[in-house]
Amino acid sequence: MATSEQLADSVHFSVENIGGIDRTEVDIPPGVTVLTGKNATNRTSFLRAIMCVMGSERVSLKGDANEGSVELSLNGETYERRLSRAGEGVTFEGESYLRDPAVADLFAFLLETNDARQAAARDAELRDVIMRPVDIDAIRTEIRQLESEKGELNDELARIESRKRDLPELERSRTGLREEIEEKREELAGLEGRIDDSSRNVEEGRQEQAELESRLQDLRETRSDLESIRRKIERQEESISSLKRERAELVEDLEALPETSTGGHRDLEADIDRLRTRRQELNTEINELRSLIQYNEERLEAEDYELLEGDDGGSDARAEAVTDQLVGDDAETVVCWTCGSSVDRGQIESTIERLKTLRSEKVEELNQVKTRLDDRKAEQREAERKQKRREELERKIDEVDGELDRRDGRVDALRSNRESLTDDVEQLEAEVDNLESAEFDEILSLHKEANQLEFEIDSLESDLADVTEAIEEIEAEVDRADGLRETRSELVDQLTDQRTKIDQIEAEAVDSFNGHMESILELLGYENIERIWIERIETPAADNAQTRFELHIVRTTDNGAAYEDTIDHLSESEREVTGLIFALAGYLVHDLHETVPFMLLDSLEAIDSNRIAALVEYFADYADFLVVALLPEDAQALDDAFTRVRSI
């Protein structure tokens, strides 16, 4: 069991079969904890155990174990993750502290193989690393939704505006109808007065007059019914014409859509499935390479440890053998754990470097596959949208065809009714003619004229009602248009925000990274590195490509002159320092101290001990638990008040 020098308010870890650890329990208090010791003392394995219980999968089982576990007791809660070997991979079960460890893997768990450190040190594309925590797809989906809503609002406002242009003509029509109705009523009132005068001159009670009046009334009502039928036929025919125009527009829209084929959809789906399969294969290969690199590094450390600790001083022969291994040959050799033969240590280290290079190439290919997969998904969504639009147009055409059939049936029925009423009018007019006599010629003429005026007034009033209803409907829509415009304005603002959101996030992220990298570089005080900064470079819109982030190094000569250099020209240690500075800046940019209780630092050999101490002091103010793995000579520069863990 490993114990730290301070245990107050500590968290407790129980680790089994992780990396090079058989079994251990460690208590870590808040603040800085220094894992100090020689190489191959399981310091990195313990850091990976912390990562594991936080939620990361960048951890391996002990080479001779099929199961392992990490348990964390923190703030009265217990978190446990269990690992099981499954084929060439490892499966994870249990509850971790973080639901999504992606950002923490990038910027809080800063081991040697950390992606952020490696990306900056190897001059890889930094945009993917910096923007990986941002859900770009969600922003693009929101943009498409807002554009669809805006399009619907534009269509509705255009329709209202089109109807609004009809208002002046409708107003004039309503005024004319009102004036015409008033004139007809005045004319009818005059006629009714003349009828009254004529009626007093005719012998009252005559049977012919009563019968004539009855026929005239029947004639007036029948003519009114006939005119009503005619107006209904006109309205139906207008509706049929409007439906035919609508159908023509729908057919035109349908014909404008490109033809879609089942084969095309299948090709897209097959391509997407292929890319998804390749993405999964690459993820598996990258994880396997990561595990293989980690395993080999740990075994290499283990060989060092066995070399140092394998003999307790009790045997001169063994001591001499160890000495021979250390100084007897020009090239250091180790026993290969795959074939059992002695090989040059440099060969193994070279193989590990080649594995790292291969992993970087696989990561780059994975990013390319992801980009192609996103493009093909976008094509699939566009094809589905067009197919949905086609189905919608076909459905509307079917509905219009059905409505045309129904209205044609109504027109046929109305025409039949009109023919019947026409026959009735002709018969009534004949009967009235038979009842006419010289005595009733004048009054009969007046009644016919009055009857026609009443019919015309009824018709005009019906027209007036229709025009008034249309005006009120348009005015209501015009009033509603103000609210629609306000909604559209809000949508436009939201669209503008969303469309510039990615650019804003990128620009703000770059500014924030640059600011923090400047502060950290100033803290470290490298005289020959003046500045490390990221430039956001926008590609032309025609290229349809994403922006890229380019890392710049500003160096100074002995006489103080500044010049710009590239990562490729830096020494290996300077590249490692650059990668570390970039990753540390990411920790501050994303405020990980607010969500991740542990910050882990390892492989700081590229920095001298005084700078390591300054770096630890700086970040001690942020992380609740800052755990750093150091060689004993580097740990001496750190504050003695910091917790030391010397064995795991």
Secondary structure, DSSP 4 states (H G I P E B T S, - for coil): ----S--TT-EEEEEEEETTEEEEEEEE-SEEEEEE-STTSSHHHHHHHHHHHHT-----B-TT-SEEEEEEEETTEEEEEEEEEETTEEEEEEE-S-S--HHHHHHTEE-TT-HHHHHHHTT--HHHHHHTTS-HHHHHHHHHHHHHHHHHHHHHHHHHHHHHTTHHHHHHHHHHHHHHHHHHHHHHHHHHHHHHHHHHTSPTT-HHHHHHHHHHHHHHHHHHHHHHHHHHHHHHHHHHHHHHHHHHHHHHHHHHSPP--HHHHHHHHHHHHHHHHHHHHHHHHHHHHHHHHHHHHHHHHHHHHHHHHS--S--HHHHHHHHHHHHSSSS-EEE-TTT--EEEHHHHHHHHHHHHHHHHHHHHHHHHHHHHHHHHHHHHHHHHHHHHHHHHHHHHHHHHHHHHHHHHHHHHHHHHHHHHHHHHHHHHHHHHHHH--GGGHHHHHHHHHHHHHHHHHHHHHHHHHHHHHHHHHHHHHHHHHHHHHHHHHHHHHHHHHHHHHHHHHHHHHHHHHHHHHHHHHHHHT-TTEEEEEEEEEPPPGGGT---EEEEEEEEE-TTS-EEEE-GGGS-HHHHHHHHHHHHHHHHHHTTGGGT-SEEEE---TTS-HHHHHHHHHHHHTT-SEEEEEE-HHHHTTS-TTSEEE---
